[in-house]
């Protein structure tokens, strides 16, 4: 049956926690600009929006927290969810509307990133397998392939959106095409952050290894550095 009762799940750390995890996002108030951009297109989607940050994410690791958020959304009575994060500058309203239409047609949806992850997941309640989700290789460059294979196993029809870039570490900023960022304030924040791309927030030049490895691989949605975290 087509899915008509669809929620948009924004799974992202708060601005403060995101900057703590990815210090380069403090530069030019980039974290704030990304979150504002995400909230704006979420509200324009016409879908009910569920926000999950560190205050209401539950579980000892990213995979568990993400799976629990999806499961909780279904328990609220929704037939399907579209899950996104807040670290994809090129994400636009039309991507959400494409995913919505595909779910209404009974398909699953994946939006891949260039580093082996995904920026969007559209999944119906009937296709969701909680225990399978928990076993996936979260925060690795294999997660997109694993999720895609899982969805193909349970659902033959799948929509793959265009491949976009997300911001997991500072070096990723250099690969972001400013011309593809449609939100003016976000485009200005990214441009300003790139003005002095060898220095982060006044701490002086970074070694190349620090620039490229400042944050671990972040697949699907943001996660905390401590996998031992458990929400009280």
Secondary structure, DSSP 8 states (H G I E B T S, - for coil): ----SEEEEEE---HHHHHHH-GGGGGGGHHHHHHHHHHHHHHHTTSEEEEE-TTT--SSSHHHHHHHHHHHHHHTT-SEEEEE-S--TT--HHHHHHHHHHHHTT-EEEEEETTS-EEEEEEEGGG--HHHHHTS-TTSTTHHHHHHHHHHHH-S-EEEEEEE---SSGGGGGG--GGG---HHHHHHHHHHHTTTTBSTTS-B--HHHHHSSS----SS---S-TT----
